Amino acid sequence: MAEYIHPTVVTPPLPADAISLLEVLVLTQMYDWEHRGDRLYFFNKTGRPSAIELQVAEIANLIEAAPEDAGRLPDFLRTLLANLKPEDTVFEVEVTEGLDVRIFQDILRRCKDIDHIMVTSAWTCSRMKEDGFGGAVTVITADQALTKMTTDLARCLFEQATHGDLAATPDAGEHRVLVDKSGQKPDKSCVSRADKLDRPRSLRCPGCGTSDVLCDASARWENDERGWILVDVFEAAFCGGCEVDVGHEAIVLKPNGDQSGD
C-alpha cells in the first residue's frame, strides 16, 4: 500500500513571547516543534493530524486566563466547550485548513518584528505514483492568506509557454493582448480601454524623476477574444529605475501640464 506523507515547515521561527499559552497548546498539538533560542520552530515530519484532542479543564482555565489581545482562538474553543456534555473531560477539534492560519494571523498582529509567516508543504509518496508528488506554499500576513500549489505553477508555466509573456503598454491606458497562434493580433475591440481625458499625462518618481513607474495588475483571459483583458490595477506603485516604493508620493503631470503630488 502506498503511503502518502506531507512534511511541512513553518518559517520563520516565532517569538515565544508573542504566542499565548492557549495558542502554544493548540499549535504544539497540530505541529511538531523545537526551541530555537527564544523562538519556537513549528514543522511536521509526516503531515498535520486531521484532529487534535484537548483537555476540557485545561482549556477552560487557559481561556479564563487569556489576555485581552488573545485573538480569535478563545472564542472558537469557548463555543466548542459550550456544546459538550457535563461529564465530558476531553474533546476533539478538527484541524481545518483555516485553524492554524487564524492563529498565525493573530500572532502576527501582536508581533512587531515579523510581517509574514510562510507554510511550505511537500507531497511525497512511498511509491512512485503519478499523483503522489507536489507541494504547496501559503504566505500568511495579518490580514491575508494566499496559497499556491505546484499544479498552479505548472498551469502558469504552460500558459507562458503557449502564449508568451504578458505585456502592457506604459501610459497608453490600454492593455496589449497576446498574439494568437495564427500570428494575428486579436481585434482591438477586445482590448480594455478607459477614457483617458481625465487621466494624468505622466507619473514620475519623486526620487530619481523617471517616468518608469510600475504597478501590479490582474488580467482575465477571454476565450472569445483570444486575448487577455485588463481587470484591475492595484494601487501600490514602485519605480522601475531606482526600485523604491512610489505610492501616493508620485509627481503627477496633469493633462493641462500642471504638476502636483498624488
C-alpha positions in Angstrom: 0.0 0.0 0.0 1.3 3.4 -0.9 2.0 5.8 2.0 1.4 9.5 1.4 3.2 11.9 3.6 3.2 15.7 3.8 6.3 17.1 5.5 5.7 20.8 6.4 7.8 23.6 7.7 6.7 27.0 9.2 9.1 29.8 8.7 10.4 31.9 10.4 10.5 30.6 13.9 8.1 32.6 16.0 8.9 34.6 19.1 7.7 32.7 22.2 6.6 35.9 23.9 4.2 36.7 21.0 2.3 33.4 21.4 -0.3 32.9 24.2 -0.2 29.8 26.3 -3.5 28.7 24.7 -2.0 29.1 21.2 1.1 27.2 22.2 -1.0 24.3 23.5 -3.1 24.1 20.3 -0.1 24.6 17.9 2.0 22.0 19.6 -0.8 19.5 19.1 -1.0 20.4 15.4 2.7 20.6 14.7 6.0 19.1 15.8 8.1 21.8 17.4 11.6 22.8 18.7 13.0 25.6 20.7 15.3 28.0 18.7 16.6 30.2 21.4 13.6 32.4 22.5 11.6 31.3 19.4 9.5 28.3 18.6 10.0 26.4 15.3 7.0 24.5 14.0 7.1 21.7 11.5 5.6 18.3 10.6 7.6 15.3 9.6 4.7 13.5 8.0 1.8 16.0 7.9 -0.7 17.6 10.2 -3.2 15.4 12.1 -6.8 15.5 11.0 -7.9 16.2 14.6 -6.4 17.0 18.0 -7.6 16.1 21.5 -7.8 18.7 24.2 -8.5 18.5 28.0 -11.7 20.4 29.0 -10.4 21.6 32.3 -7.1 22.8 31.0 -8.6 24.6 28.0 -11.2 26.3 30.3 -8.5 27.5 32.6 -6.4 28.9 29.8 -9.4 30.7 28.2 -10.2 32.3 31.6 -6.6 33.5 31.9 -6.3 34.6 28.2 -5.1 38.2 27.8 -7.2 40.9 26.0 -5.2 40.5 22.8 -5.5 36.7 22.7 -7.2 36.8 19.3 -9.9 34.5 18.0 -8.9 31.2 19.5 -10.5 31.6 22.9 -13.9 32.4 21.4 -13.6 29.5 19.0 -12.8 27.0 21.8 -15.4 28.5 24.1 -18.1 27.7 21.5 -16.9 24.1 21.3 -16.9 23.8 25.1 -20.5 25.1 25.3 -21.6 22.1 23.2 -20.1 19.4 25.4 -21.9 17.3 27.9 -21.2 17.9 31.6 -19.4 14.6 32.0 -17.0 15.2 29.1 -13.4 15.6 30.2 -11.8 15.7 26.8 -13.0 17.0 23.4 -11.8 16.7 19.8 -11.1 19.6 17.5 -11.0 19.0 13.8 -7.9 20.6 12.2 -9.4 22.5 9.3 -7.3 24.4 6.8 -8.0 27.7 8.5 -7.5 27.0 12.1 -3.7 27.3 12.2 -3.9 30.3 9.7 -6.1 32.2 12.1 -3.8 31.5 15.0 -0.7 32.6 12.9 -2.5 35.8 11.9 -3.3 36.7 15.5 0.3 36.1 16.4 1.4 38.4 13.5 -0.9 41.2 14.7 0.9 41.3 18.0 4.4 40.6 16.8 6.4 43.6 15.8 9.5 42.0 14.1 7.7 39.6 11.7 5.4 40.7 8.9 4.6 37.3 7.4 4.6 33.6 8.0 5.2 31.0 5.3 3.9 27.4 5.5 5.6 25.2 2.9 4.5 21.6 2.4 5.8 18.8 0.2 3.6 15.9 -1.0 5.5 12.7 -1.3 4.7 9.0 -1.6 6.4 5.8 -0.7 5.8 4.6 -4.3 6.5 6.5 -7.5 2.8 7.2 -8.2 2.0 9.9 -10.7 -0.4 11.6 -8.2 1.9 11.3 -5.2 4.2 14.3 -5.6 3.9 18.0 -5.5 3.7 20.7 -2.9 2.2 24.0 -1.8 3.1 27.2 -0.1 0.9 29.5 1.9 2.0 33.1 2.7 0.2 34.5 5.7 0.0 38.1 6.7 -2.0 39.7 9.4 -4.9 40.2 7.0 -4.4 37.7 4.1 -3.5 34.1 3.5 -2.6 33.1 -0.1 -1.8 29.6 -1.3 -0.3 28.3 -4.5 0.2 24.7 -5.4 2.6 23.1 -7.8 -0.4 22.5 -10.1 -0.9 26.3 -10.2 2.7 26.8 -11.1 2.5 24.1 -13.8 -0.6 25.8 -15.3 1.2 29.2 -15.2 4.3 27.8 -17.0 2.1 26.1 -19.6 0.3 29.4 -20.3 3.6 31.2 -20.6 5.0 28.5 -22.9 1.8 28.5 -25.0 1.0 32.2 -25.2 4.2 34.1 -24.3 4.8 36.8 -21.7 2.1 39.2 -20.8 3.0 42.8 -21.6 1.5 46.2 -21.1 1.9 49.5 -22.9 3.1 52.2 -20.5 0.9 55.3 -20.1 -1.4 54.2 -23.0 -4.5 53.5 -21.0 -4.9 50.1 -22.7 -3.8 46.5 -22.3 -1.8 44.9 -25.1 -3.3 41.4 -25.6 -1.3 38.4 -26.8 -0.9 37.3 -30.4 -2.9 34.2 -31.2 -1.4 31.0 -32.6 -2.1 32.1 -36.2 0.2 35.1 -35.7 -2.7 37.5 -35.9 -3.4 40.1 -33.3 -7.0 40.0 -32.0 -9.3 42.8 -33.0 -8.7 45.9 -30.9 -12.3 45.7 -29.7 -11.1 43.0 -27.2 -8.6 45.4 -25.6 -10.0 47.0 -22.4 -9.9 50.8 -22.7 -10.8 53.7 -20.4 -11.5 57.3 -21.1 -8.0 58.9 -21.0 -9.1 62.5 -21.0 -9.1 62.8 -17.2 -6.0 60.7 -16.6 -2.6 62.1 -15.7 -0.3 62.8 -18.7 2.6 61.3 -16.8 3.7 59.9 -13.4 7.2 60.4 -12.2 9.2 59.0 -9.4 9.8 61.7 -6.7 13.3 60.2 -6.1 15.0 59.8 -9.4 12.5 61.6 -11.6 12.0 58.8 -14.1 8.6 58.1 -15.6 9.2 54.3 -15.3 6.5 54.0 -12.6 5.1 50.4 -12.4 2.3 48.7 -10.5 0.9 45.2 -10.3 -2.3 44.4 -12.1 -4.7 41.5 -12.8 -6.0 40.3 -16.2 -8.6 37.8 -17.3 -8.3 35.5 -20.4 -11.2 35.9 -22.8 -11.6 32.8 -25.0 -13.9 34.5 -27.5 -11.4 37.3 -28.0 -8.4 35.1 -27.7 -6.6 37.6 -25.5 -6.0 39.0 -22.0 -8.3 41.7 -20.7 -7.1 44.1 -18.0 -9.4 43.7 -15.0 -7.8 45.8 -12.2 -4.7 47.9 -11.5 -3.5 47.8 -7.9 -2.7 50.9 -6.0 0.8 50.1 -4.8 3.3 51.6 -7.3 7.1 51.4 -7.5 9.9 52.9 -9.5 11.4 50.7 -12.2 14.5 52.8 -12.2 15.6 53.1 -8.5 13.2 50.3 -7.3 11.7 52.3 -4.4 8.1 52.5 -3.5 6.4 55.4 -5.1 2.9 55.1 -3.6 1.0 58.3 -3.2 4.1 60.5 -3.5 4.3 60.2 -7.3 4.7 63.5 -9.2 1.6 63.9 -11.3 1.7 65.8 -14.6 -1.9 66.5 -15.4 -3.3 66.8 -18.9 -3.1 70.6 -18.8 0.6 70.5 -17.8 0.1 71.4 -14.1 2.3 69.5 -11.6 1.1 68.2 -8.3 1.7 65.4 -5.7 -0.6 62.5 -6.0 
